[in-house]
């Protein structure tokens, strides 16, 4: 059964993307902490990019999941608004769905 995604609520997508970016930020932050403690030059890439070494990088690494989540929230919100506008011209995404008989 084919169905179209006609509209995406911006806040819903923003929260979901922020949640995903938060966990990506945790992983980046962990590697940043390890690098900061070892004294190596480290670059944290994501919605925002930070680089450096030493104590300043350790503080940024601990805050990075929250900074990353904020960037993901803004990106998700804007993405939903752009999608909702573009649906006027493209008719939206077509998604094929089927019933699942799997039990989890």
C-alpha positions in Angstrom: 0.0 0.0 0.0 1.5 3.3 -1.1 0.9 6.5 1.0 2.2 10.0 0.8 3.8 12.1 3.5 1.8 15.2 3.0 3.1 17.2 6.0 5.7 16.8 8.8 5.1 18.7 12.0 8.2 20.8 12.5 8.4 20.4 16.3 8.1 16.7 16.0 10.9 16.3 13.5 13.1 18.8 15.4 12.8 16.8 18.7 13.6 13.6 16.9 16.6 14.9 15.1 17.8 16.6 18.3 17.6 13.3 20.1 19.6 11.6 17.4 22.3 14.3 17.4 22.5 14.2 21.2 23.6 10.6 21.0 26.0 11.3 18.2 27.3 14.2 20.3 27.9 11.8 23.2 30.1 9.6 21.1 32.0 12.6 19.7 32.3 14.0 23.2 33.8 10.8 24.5 36.4 10.7 21.8 37.1 14.4 22.4 37.6 13.8 26.1 40.0 11.0 25.3 41.9 13.2 22.9 41.8 16.2 25.2 43.2 14.1 28.1 46.0 12.8 25.9 47.0 16.3 24.7 46.4 15.6 21.0 44.8 18.1 18.7 41.2 17.0 18.3 38.4 18.2 16.0 34.8 17.6 16.9 32.6 17.6 13.7 28.9 17.8 13.7 26.3 20.6 13.4 29.1 22.7 14.9 32.8 22.1 14.6 35.3 22.7 17.4 39.0 21.9 17.5 41.8 22.3 20.0 43.5 20.4 22.8 43.9 20.5 26.5 41.5 21.7 29.2 39.3 23.9 26.9 38.6 20.8 24.7 37.7 18.8 27.7 35.0 21.3 28.7 33.7 21.6 25.1 33.6 17.8 24.9 31.4 17.6 27.9 29.0 20.2 26.5 29.2 19.0 22.9 26.2 16.6 23.2 23.9 19.5 24.2 25.4 21.8 21.5 24.9 19.0 19.0 21.3 18.5 20.1 20.6 22.2 19.7 22.0 22.2 16.2 20.0 19.1 15.4 16.8 20.7 16.7 17.3 23.8 14.5 18.2 21.6 11.5 15.2 19.4 12.0 12.8 22.3 12.4 14.0 24.0 9.3 14.0 20.7 7.3 10.4 20.1 8.2 9.4 23.7 7.1 11.3 23.3 3.8 9.7 19.9 3.2 6.2 21.2 3.9 6.8 24.1 1.5 8.2 21.8 -1.2 5.3 19.4 -1.0 3.2 22.0 -2.8 5.3 21.4 -5.9 6.5 17.8 -5.6 3.3 16.1 -4.1 5.4 14.7 -1.2 7.3 11.5 -0.5 5.7 8.2 -1.4 6.1 5.5 1.2 5.3 1.9 0.7 3.8 0.2 3.8 2.9 -3.4 4.6 1.4 -5.1 7.6 3.9 -6.8 9.8 3.2 -10.0 11.6 6.4 -9.9 13.6 6.1 -9.9 17.4 8.7 -8.1 19.4 
